[in-house]
């Protein structure tokens, strides 16, 4: 058994008290490595809650700097952080909550060329990106590396999440075969988003990551959870693995990663 | 040892309130094998009224409890 310090026992007491977490579950969290892709609306609550939970190694990827228009929903960044790299701003807050952690920052865009090398050392990936090429790239790379991940997306008053365990559950491409044409779906910067729903969805993703690490409950695998915050309607749609999925099906046609037409690196 | 039955480990939680007394107890239990017995010393009042029930909810077995001369309680817990 890991030797907890008195401070750790007090810090994590509300986890240890849970029958489903306990000492063993907290040990798993402290040994776990989670990569957060995107330090924006979703990455903000994810990074704060994973840091607070004591996930021992947290990686965070984002190439942007903090902009004034981010602060309406990206609660890990403060007014003083405008023009600071988002990954550095997020790292500062995570370590301020919990100095126990190792935080690794990647100030870059994930591309076909670099993604597998970055994700391969992590146990779980949380995808909180703002564009479809990145979502498909992360799905494909995680399937190839066999790394479970949480997909999340928000727009206006709506959010959706699903969890993929490669080899066991349906992947993002089983359901959404290809990225939509550029401009078919507006981005948050065009359509707007109610700030608080980033918290609603990001905390769902953080919960999925923690559940996976601890090994408790049922994940959002083979399930698309979506909500309409205007009516506070939540809905779950059952999904199935597709034999003809081009990445996780019986005869995969995607055998190497390529950047989508709307290159992730150029966004 | 307060109780005649043998225990494999002892944790003194005198002066430790809820819920940290339960946290310390769970940490000690995590070090034991299933079937081993832990003696825990708990204060009178909320600690003795709450901790044994919480342990039973996690399927551990309370083999006995007795009040000590100073008013604290000794409980014997068999790990699930």
Boltz contact constraints between the chains, C-beta under 6 A:
constraints:
  - contact:
      token1: [A, 1]
      token2: [B, 30]
      max_distance: 6.0
  - contact:
      token1: [A, 1]
      token2: [B, 31]
      max_distance: 6.0
  - contact:
      token1: [A, 9]
      token2: [B, 23]
      max_distance: 6.0
  - contact:
      token1: [A, 13]
      token2: [B, 23]
      max_distance: 6.0
  - contact:
      token1: [A, 16]
      token2: [B, 23]
      max_distance: 6.0
  - contact:
      token1: [A, 16]
      token2: [B, 26]
      max_distance: 6.0
  - contact:
      token1: [A, 17]
      token2: [B, 19]
      max_distance: 6.0
  - contact:
      token1: [A, 19]
      token2: [B, 58]
      max_distance: 6.0
  - contact:
      token1: [A, 23]
      token2: [B, 26]
      max_distance: 6.0
  - contact:
      token1: [A, 23]
      token2: [B, 27]
      max_distance: 6.0
  - contact:
      token1: [A, 23]
      token2: [B, 30]
      max_distance: 6.0
